[in-house]
Amino acid sequence: MTFNLNLTINGTAQQIALDDPRVTLLDVLRERVGLTGTKKGCDRGQCGACTVLIDGQRMNACLALALSYDGAEITTIEGLAKGETLHPVQAAFVAHDGFQCGYCTPGQIMSAVGLIAEGEAGLDPERVREGMSGNLCRCAAYAGITEAVLEATREMSAQEGTSA
């Protein structure tokens, strides 16, 4: 039996035929759509390397059965930049060395984008650390990650004319 999955991925409508209803969103993104920026880390929802936005909410793609999100809007790391212009969170990660090996970076950035959009980051480093606690970095670049999220929060709040 074939299942048709309709997703909007990074603004582009996609119809994907699945032979197995147990396929995860992570595997669809990486193996069917070719978006390999979303990383397969633990494949158990414990590391956050696979974090994407589903209808604007942070989600571990390795835990999301793809068919459960039929009709959803998915944003991956590949969908953040506008051409050559980095998203403010991406730019802040570069400015603050919010990565070392880089494996966790896409998930960290997607989680940060979601955290800021949720209004949960604020300008308190402790709130940022708590909000990002589901994303692990084996290189322990947490100080740079926290500073990057704080800077991006300030910049995005200034662009919107709001306070964090």
ABEGO torsion letter per residue (X at the ends): XBBBBBBBBGGBBBBBBBABAABBAAAAAAAAAGBAABBBBAGAGAAGAABBBBGGBBBBAAABBAAAABGBBBBBAAAABBEABBBAAAAAAAAAGABBAGAAAAAAAAAAAAAAAAGAAEABAAAAAAAAAABBBAAGAAAAAAAAAAAAAAAAAAAAGBBX
